[in-house]
Amino acid sequence: MTAAGLAAIGAYAPRLRIDAEEFEAAWGRFDAAGIDEKAVPDADEDAVTMGVEAARRALTAADASGAAVAHLAFATTTPPMAEEDLAARLCSILNVPDDAKTQTMTGSTHAGAQALDATMDGGPFGEDIGLVIISDCPRGDPDSEVEHAAGAGSVALVVDDDGPGTVIERASHTEAYPGTRFRTGGDDRTTGLGVTQYDREAFTTTLGSAADRLDVPMETVDAAAVQSPDGKLPYRATGALGVDAATIAAADTVSSLGDTGAASAFLGAATAFADGAERVLIAAYGSGASATLFVATGPVPVNTALDGAVSLSYAAYLRRRGEITRDEPEGGGAYVSVPSWQRTIPQRHRLVAGRCSACEALNFPPTGACTDCHERTSDFEAVELPGTGTVEAVTTIQQGGAPPEFVAQQSKSGQFDSAIVALDSQSGEQTVSVPAQVLQATDEVTIGTPVVLTTRRIYTQEGVIRYGFKAQVASQRR
């Protein structure tokens, strides 16, 4: 096996949290051992938007840009569209070249390992880099063990032969253990047969068989980031992996984020490297069963945003999960066709403005007559804005007051602020004003509030998810 370099890791988890006590109060029990609280996606978050957050952090940590990506692999068990190449959306948002090779892995929590494996095999990339994005937000029936444990999170890894970190060893094993964790066609909820001894045997046997193929002494490993469907099962694999409980605990994220699906083991690795680990075992597992183990050495630059900021009640949690909310009303709201939306993707995904060739004023979007000198031109110079700005005007859309296309979001998360934002130019000398929804803030949003733009779901129309920018109060950006 050829060693592969790791240039950086980025990680992200939603700011919303729910404590185990909320489940105990609602159900009289909490069926997710070892989890104290878990991350909850907001109404406009999904595997794509979380993946963007992690990828941007990884690229920043690697001092790289999307333009340098030659290979992008995306892994999730919870794709927001059952059939669509979501890697294309990620490439557009991250400004990855249109000739980059892309892959999408799904169908198992083993998908993240498959994505990293494929990217490593796709190199070397010369002056370019590979980018692996692993993002997940599983869910189950409200009273199930899967739902009690289900969290959310994303991680991205920059693969670069010149990176300071290295994957020095990897090994895989597959063995038929059907039924430990699965989701049937057309369903969005994961389940399992619930045969405890069978689940443990599948987990330990498959991981242990992969570990037997590694030529690395396990006593040299500082942390073992093991697939964690709950906070108890990883420790069942200590003997099979040849590590002790303290080594697994050194890469724990499940206790504070919950079950993060395909991202689980890699979020553990990000945490371990951020804490100064020099050698990390990454043990990814998927029911069915298959496992891939990586041994990575540092130092690896890490940029994470995994802390929580807002605690939810169980009722608010059910709203965010869409269990007690309603969808967009029949007939929808302001209609924007998919072709019309597609033509504005550079603006919505990457904030591409245009500089007027006549007066050099910025225009957003860069079409028609210049808003400053009123000259009509088809020769706007493309200018990608940095995504920072200041609120010029703001209004609060109260419950029930949202346009029809935003009813589903407001039903889940309540009132929201809508603002006019003066976006900064690259030089900081010019601004251009755009309307933007403001992510829920802990402080009042007023004229003059500094904001940064981030990618979220805007709404769904004609069955197609529309992604674009929203504003976040700069002081609350993690």
Disulfide bonds with the S-S distance in Angstrom:
none
